[in-house]
Amino acid sequence: MDDLTKLPGVGPSTAEKLKEAGFTDFMKIATASIGELCEATGLGEKAAAKIIEAARELCDLGFKDALEILEQRKNLWWLSTGSKNLDSILGGGLESQSVIEFAGPYGSGKTQIAHQACVNLQCPERIIADEKLKEEILDNPKAVYIDTEGTFRPERIIEMAEAIGLDGKEVLKNIKVARAYNSDMQMLYAEKVEELIQKGENIRLVIVDSLTSTFRTEYTGRGKLAERQQKLGRHMATLNKLADLYNCVVLVTNQVAARPDAIFGPAEQAIGGHIVGHAATFRVFLKKTKGDKRLARLYDSPYLPDAETTFRITEKGVHD
């Protein structure tokens, strides 16, 4: 976490106000609007503009050669979902340097996919990477699970782990779980992941289950919509930064709401509007069909076509 008092006009009390509002590092301040900073600190527009300008100077906001981006993407790796069908429509599995959203109604399998990902991170056969990178990933890899709805079940992790020949309790040792009761806690836990990485923890998977439930509960009505979306935008920026800078997989689950105006297309849509829509790299809609079968539809990706497939969720976990 950056020392915000290095910015002009920011003393300990102003720094505390900034942190409480979610502006915990120079990058978040550098990309904020003057209005957001004025609202968070009570400062005037000139003072807020000076703070933003100073934060931008402290951040590396320059352009990169596209070849550098190509080199960075050579470090991509994929984590299997457990289903070859689902991996196939995702281009190989859950892609690192990305935020993957699984949205769907209750019982569609979102939390089960999140649990399975935690287990698969400990299984060499379910990680797709070149040998050198795979060695780095498998050096005591850890998953972080931010639970906003009280749905994390260690017993289910054990069941899934034993189904693929792993020691369930050993898998549990490599999952760090935080229960978030409100949106501020949720955002704080996401920011603390960077601290864990800087302390030497090999965090390779970050899960938020679910992404929007706390925001949806706290910010009700149209009058609160703008504030909710601003906070949600900052939270998504934190998750994207983790994925991008630390080459980890970020998986978020999301609730859905009915579309009363739907004449054509799906009758339900993921919560979060354009903020989540633009910030998530891959978006998958899940639906329960007959028995243990699930339908998955990839409907947003930077380079993959829309696609549908089916998979199963049983006592053994996620599989074809």
C-alpha positions as CSV (number, residue, x, y, z in Angstrom):
1,M,0.0,0.0,0.0
2,D,1.5,3.4,-1.0
3,D,2.3,6.2,1.4
4,L,-0.4,8.7,0.3
5,T,1.1,11.5,2.5
6,K,3.8,11.8,-0.2
7,L,1.2,13.6,-2.3
8,P,1.0,17.4,-2.1
9,G,-1.7,18.6,0.4
10,V,-2.3,15.1,1.8
11,G,-1.7,14.8,5.5
12,P,-2.6,11.8,7.8
13,S,-6.3,12.7,8.1
14,T,-6.8,13.2,4.3
15,A,-4.8,10.0,3.6
16,E,-7.2,8.2,6.0
17,K,-10.2,9.6,4.2
18,L,-8.8,8.5,0.8
19,K,-8.2,5.0,2.1
20,E,-11.7,4.8,3.5
21,A,-13.1,5.8,0.1
22,G,-11.1,3.0,-1.6
23,F,-8.2,5.2,-2.9
24,T,-5.4,3.1,-1.3
25,D,-2.6,3.6,-3.8
26,F,-1.3,6.1,-6.3
27,M,-2.8,4.3,-9.3
28,K,-6.3,4.5,-8.0
29,I,-5.9,8.2,-7.4
30,A,-4.2,8.8,-10.7
31,T,-7.2,7.3,-12.5
32,A,-9.8,9.0,-10.4
33,S,-11.9,12.0,-11.4
34,I,-11.6,15.3,-9.7
35,G,-15.2,15.0,-8.5
36,E,-14.6,11.6,-6.9
37,L,-11.6,12.9,-4.9
38,C,-13.4,16.1,-3.8
39,E,-16.3,13.9,-2.5
40,A,-14.0,11.5,-0.7
41,T,-11.8,14.2,1.0
42,G,-13.8,17.4,1.1
43,L,-11.0,19.2,-0.7
44,G,-11.5,21.8,-3.4
45,E,-11.2,21.1,-7.1
46,K,-7.7,22.7,-7.4
47,A,-6.3,20.7,-4.5
48,A,-7.8,17.5,-5.9
49,A,-6.4,18.2,-9.4
50,K,-3.0,18.8,-7.9
51,I,-3.2,15.4,-6.0
52,I,-4.2,13.5,-9.1
53,E,-1.4,15.1,-11.2
54,A,1.2,14.2,-8.6
55,A,-0.1,10.6,-8.4
56,R,0.1,10.3,-12.2
57,E,3.8,11.4,-12.1
58,L,4.5,8.7,-9.5
59,C,2.8,6.0,-11.7
60,D,4.2,4.4,-14.8
61,L,1.4,5.5,-17.1
62,G,3.4,5.6,-20.3
63,F,2.8,3.7,-23.5
64,K,4.3,0.2,-24.1
65,D,5.6,-1.1,-27.4
66,A,3.1,-3.7,-28.6
67,L,5.9,-6.2,-28.7
68,E,6.2,-5.9,-24.9
69,I,2.6,-6.9,-24.7
70,L,3.2,-9.9,-26.9
71,E,6.1,-10.9,-24.6
72,Q,3.9,-10.5,-21.5
73,R,1.2,-12.7,-23.1
74,K,3.8,-15.5,-23.6
75,N,3.5,-16.0,-19.9
76,L,-0.2,-16.9,-20.1
77,W,-1.3,-20.1,-18.5
78,W,-4.6,-21.9,-18.1
79,L,-6.3,-23.6,-15.2
80,S,-8.8,-26.4,-16.2
81,T,-12.4,-26.1,-15.0
82,G,-12.6,-29.9,-14.8
83,S,-14.7,-30.1,-17.9
84,K,-13.0,-30.4,-21.3
85,N,-16.2,-29.0,-22.9
86,L,-16.1,-25.9,-20.8
87,D,-12.3,-25.5,-21.2
88,S,-12.8,-25.7,-25.0
89,I,-15.2,-22.7,-25.3
90,L,-12.8,-20.7,-23.0
91,G,-9.9,-21.3,-25.3
92,G,-8.1,-23.9,-23.0
93,G,-9.5,-23.1,-19.5
94,L,-9.4,-20.3,-17.1
95,E,-6.9,-17.9,-18.5
96,S,-4.4,-16.0,-16.4
97,Q,-4.0,-12.2,-16.7
98,S,-7.8,-12.2,-17.1
99,V,-11.0,-11.7,-15.0
100,I,-13.5,-14.5,-15.8
101,E,-17.1,-13.9,-14.8
102,F,-19.6,-16.8,-14.3
103,A,-23.1,-15.5,-14.0
104,G,-26.3,-17.4,-13.6
105,P,-29.4,-18.0,-11.4
106,Y,-29.3,-19.9,-8.1
107,G,-28.2,-23.5,-8.5
108,S,-26.6,-23.0,-11.9
109,G,-23.1,-24.1,-10.6
110,K,-21.2,-20.8,-10.1
111,T,-19.9,-21.7,-6.6
112,Q,-19.2,-25.3,-7.6
113,I,-16.9,-24.0,-10.5
114,A,-15.1,-21.7,-8.0
115,H,-14.6,-24.6,-5.5
116,Q,-13.3,-26.9,-8.3
117,A,-10.8,-24.2,-9.4
118,C,-9.3,-24.1,-5.9
119,V,-8.9,-27.9,-6.1
120,N,-7.5,-28.0,-9.7
121,L,-4.8,-25.4,-8.8
122,Q,-3.2,-28.2,-6.7
123,C,-3.3,-30.7,-9.6
124,P,-0.4,-30.6,-12.1
125,E,-2.4,-32.3,-14.8
126,R,-5.0,-29.5,-14.7
127,I,-2.5,-26.6,-15.3
128,I,-1.6,-25.8,-18.9
129,A,1.7,-23.9,-19.2
130,D,5.2,-24.3,-20.5
131,E,7.4,-26.4,-18.2
132,K,9.4,-23.6,-16.6
133,L,6.3,-21.5,-15.8
134,K,4.5,-24.6,-14.6
135,E,7.2,-25.2,-12.0
136,E,6.8,-21.7,-10.7
137,I,3.0,-22.0,-10.5
138,L,3.3,-25.4,-8.7
139,D,5.7,-24.0,-6.1
140,N,3.2,-24.1,-3.2
141,P,0.4,-22.3,-5.1
142,K,-2.3,-20.6,-3.1
143,A,-5.9,-19.6,-3.9
144,V,-7.7,-16.6,-2.2
145,Y,-11.4,-17.0,-1.8
146,I,-13.4,-13.9,-0.9
147,D,-16.8,-15.2,0.2
148,T,-19.6,-12.6,0.3
149,E,-22.6,-14.9,0.7
150,G,-21.3,-17.6,3.2
151,T,-21.3,-20.3,0.5
152,F,-17.7,-21.5,0.9
153,R,-17.7,-25.2,2.1
154,P,-14.5,-26.9,3.1
155,E,-16.3,-30.2,3.1
156,R,-17.0,-29.8,-0.6
157,I,-13.4,-29.0,-1.3
158,I,-12.4,-32.3,0.4
159,E,-15.0,-34.2,-1.6
160,M,-13.8,-32.7,-4.9
161,A,-10.1,-33.2,-4.0
162,E,-10.5,-36.9,-3.1
163,A,-12.4,-37.5,-6.3
164,I,-9.2,-36.7,-8.3
165,G,-6.8,-38.4,-5.9
166,L,-5.7,-35.4,-3.8
167,D,-5.5,-35.1,0.0
168,G,-8.4,-32.8,0.8
169,K,-6.9,-31.3,3.9
170,E,-3.7,-30.5,2.1
171,V,-5.7,-28.7,-0.5
172,L,-7.5,-26.7,2.2
173,K,-4.2,-25.5,3.6
174,N,-3.6,-23.8,0.3
175,I,-6.8,-21.8,0.2
176,K,-7.0,-18.5,2.1
177,V,-10.7,-17.6,2.8
178,A,-12.1,-14.2,3.9
179,R,-15.7,-13.6,4.7
180,A,-16.8,-10.2,3.5
181,Y,-20.0,-8.8,5.2
182,N,-20.1,-5.6,3.2
183,S,-18.7,-4.0,0.1
184,D,-15.9,-2.1,1.9
185,M,-14.6,-5.4,3.4
186,Q,-14.8,-7.0,0.0
187,M,-12.8,-4.3,-1.6
188,L,-10.3,-4.3,1.3
189,Y,-9.7,-8.0,1.0
190,A,-9.1,-7.7,-2.7
191,E,-6.5,-5.0,-2.1
192,K,-4.8,-7.1,0.6
193,V,-4.1,-9.9,-1.9
194,E,-1.3,-7.7,-3.3
195,E,0.2,-7.5,0.2
196,L,0.2,-11.3,0.4
197,I,2.0,-11.6,-2.9
198,Q,4.6,-9.1,-1.9
199,K,5.2,-11.1,1.3
200,G,6.1,-14.1,-0.8
201,E,2.8,-16.0,-1.1
202,N,2.5,-17.7,-4.5
203,I,-1.1,-16.5,-5.1
204,R,-2.2,-17.9,-8.4
205,L,-6.0,-17.8,-8.1
206,V,-8.3,-15.1,-6.7
207,I,-12.0,-15.8,-6.4
208,V,-14.8,-13.4,-5.5
209,D,-18.1,-15.3,-4.8
210,S,-20.2,-13.3,-5.5
211,L,-19.1,-10.1,-7.0
212,T,-22.2,-7.9,-6.7
213,S,-24.2,-9.2,-3.8
214,T,-22.9,-6.8,-1.2
215,F,-23.1,-3.8,-3.5
216,R,-26.7,-4.8,-4.5
217,T,-27.8,-5.0,-0.9
218,E,-26.2,-1.7,0.3
219,Y,-27.0,0.5,-2.7
220,T,-30.7,0.3,-3.4
221,G,-32.7,2.6,-5.6
222,R,-31.7,4.7,-8.6
223,G,-30.4,7.5,-6.3
224,K,-27.6,5.2,-5.1
225,L,-26.8,3.7,-8.5
226,A,-24.0,6.1,-9.5
227,E,-22.2,5.7,-6.1
228,R,-22.6,1.9,-6.4
229,Q,-21.2,1.8,-9.9
230,Q,-18.2,4.0,-9.0
231,K,-17.2,1.7,-6.1
232,L,-17.8,-1.4,-8.2
233,G,-15.6,0.1,-10.9
234,R,-12.7,0.6,-8.4
235,H,-13.1,-3.0,-7.2
236,M,-13.0,-4.3,-10.7
237,A,-9.9,-2.2,-11.4
238,T,-8.2,-3.8,-8.4
239,L,-9.1,-7.3,-9.7
240,N,-7.8,-6.5,-13.2
241,K,-4.6,-5.2,-11.7
242,L,-4.0,-8.4,-9.7
243,A,-4.6,-10.5,-12.8
244,D,-2.4,-8.4,-15.1
245,L,0.6,-7.6,-12.8
246,Y,0.9,-11.0,-11.0
247,N,-0.2,-13.3,-13.8
248,C,-2.9,-15.0,-11.8
249,V,-6.4,-16.2,-12.6
250,V,-9.3,-14.0,-11.3
251,L,-12.6,-15.7,-11.2
252,V,-15.8,-13.9,-10.1
253,T,-19.3,-15.2,-9.8
254,N,-22.3,-12.9,-10.4
255,Q,-26.0,-12.8,-9.7
256,V,-28.6,-12.2,-12.4
257,A,-31.7,-10.1,-12.7
258,A,-34.8,-10.5,-14.9
259,R,-35.1,-8.3,-18.0
260,P,-38.7,-7.1,-18.0
261,D,-38.1,-5.5,-21.4
262,A,-36.7,-8.7,-23.0
263,I,-38.6,-9.5,-26.2
264,F,-35.6,-10.9,-28.1
265,G,-32.5,-12.5,-26.4
266,P,-32.0,-13.8,-22.9
267,A,-34.7,-13.1,-20.2
268,E,-32.0,-12.6,-17.5
269,Q,-28.8,-10.5,-17.4
270,A,-25.8,-10.3,-15.1
271,I,-25.8,-7.6,-12.4
272,G,-23.3,-4.7,-12.6
273,G,-24.2,-3.1,-16.0
274,H,-21.5,-1.7,-18.2
275,I,-19.0,-1.4,-15.4
276,V,-18.7,-5.2,-15.0
277,G,-19.4,-5.8,-18.6
278,H,-16.4,-3.8,-19.8
279,A,-14.1,-4.9,-16.9
280,A,-14.6,-8.7,-17.2
281,T,-12.4,-10.3,-19.8
282,F,-14.5,-13.4,-20.3
283,R,-18.2,-13.6,-19.5
284,V,-20.0,-16.9,-19.2
285,F,-23.7,-17.4,-18.5
286,L,-24.7,-20.7,-16.7
287,K,-28.0,-22.4,-16.6
288,K,-29.3,-25.6,-15.0
289,T,-30.9,-28.1,-17.3
290,K,-32.0,-31.7,-16.6
291,G,-30.6,-33.4,-13.5
292,D,-26.9,-32.7,-12.9
293,K,-26.4,-31.1,-16.4
294,R,-25.5,-27.5,-16.9
295,L,-25.5,-25.3,-19.9
296,A,-22.6,-22.7,-20.3
297,R,-22.7,-19.9,-22.9
298,L,-19.6,-17.8,-23.5
299,Y,-21.1,-14.5,-24.7
300,D,-18.2,-12.0,-24.3
301,S,-14.5,-12.4,-25.0
302,P,-11.8,-10.3,-26.6
303,Y,-10.9,-12.9,-29.2
304,L,-13.1,-16.0,-28.9
305,P,-16.4,-16.5,-30.7
306,D,-19.7,-16.9,-28.8
307,A,-20.2,-20.6,-27.9
308,E,-22.3,-23.0,-25.9
309,T,-21.5,-26.3,-24.3
310,T,-22.8,-28.6,-21.6
311,F,-21.1,-30.1,-18.5
312,R,-22.1,-31.9,-15.3
313,I,-21.8,-31.2,-11.6
314,T,-21.9,-34.3,-9.4
315,E,-20.6,-35.3,-6.0
316,K,-17.2,-35.7,-7.7
317,G,-17.2,-32.1,-8.9
318,V,-17.2,-30.4,-12.3
319,H,-16.7,-32.7,-15.3
320,D,-18.1,-33.7,-18.7
